[in-house]
């Protein structure tokens, strides 16, 4: 074989080696990957394991819980223009404490920024009704709404940023009208019947909340003199009940509230707010009756709800 032919074979061998293998920085050979171009590799740099975000850590950083033990009985209601809120039910002389309150939460969890104004003395012109039309005649602590607008005559819970984590609030989509009845699934209805071992007279869906959570109002069929309605929280396949039993004693027209006719309806209930706690949901509920509205907190404890001692009542009986 002549020298030119030998040289030709040597060149071919060198070209073949360079096309099938690549040399790593430590001197070892590694197989190339045909599917990955140089552009793809540059666009997707390898992230060191220590720098990769942990899903669990990310959830812990974004998850906010409300501390139910920090809640206090500071409630008020808005005037006719939605510009002011009056806190009633407290005595005069608490200006320093009340001046710390700078947020109002209500009307399905809407948050308003507040500024403390003053103690408002009541007038002799008051008719005793805690409503917007009598706002200027009532005694209480007066606040100005600085950001947002309050819903006239709506009840609000007042707090400060340090004691109430706004991020713990849950978005609420109220269900109203015919949809409150028509959107209740048959499997939900049957599950409630099986759990309480009692037939249902009517059931309504009050609200939708994330993720796969709903609030229902259920009135059960009367059993002799025993009456029962429940607020039912459904979270995926778990049901939590807050029961309100009553026994008819003579007056069948006033069972749970004065002049309620022995019935509950979805129009009687609205949600002040819903929030996450470490134990589960906490619900602020308004319950309207013929003479007034009661506001209370339901806190999930284990497999049931408990009414907290923090409550508020407004006398609104028509004139």
Buried (B, 14 or more C-beta within 10 A) or exposed (E): EEEEEEEEEEEEEEEEEEEEEEEEEEEEEEEEEEEEEEEEEEEEEEEEEEEEEEEEEEEEEEEEBBEBEEBBBBBBBBBEEBBBBBBBBBEEEEEEEBBBBBBBBBBBBBBBEBEBBEBBEBEEEBEEBBBBEBBBBBBBBBBEBEEEEBBBBBBBBBBBEEBBBBEBBBEBEBBEEEEBEEEBEEEBBEBBBEEBEBEBBBBBBBBBBEEEBBBBBBBBEBEEEEBBBBBBBBBEEEBBBBBBEBEBEEEEEBBBBEEBEBEBBBEBBBBBBBBBBEEBBBBBBBBBBBBBBBBBBBBBEEEEBEEBEBEBBBEBEEE
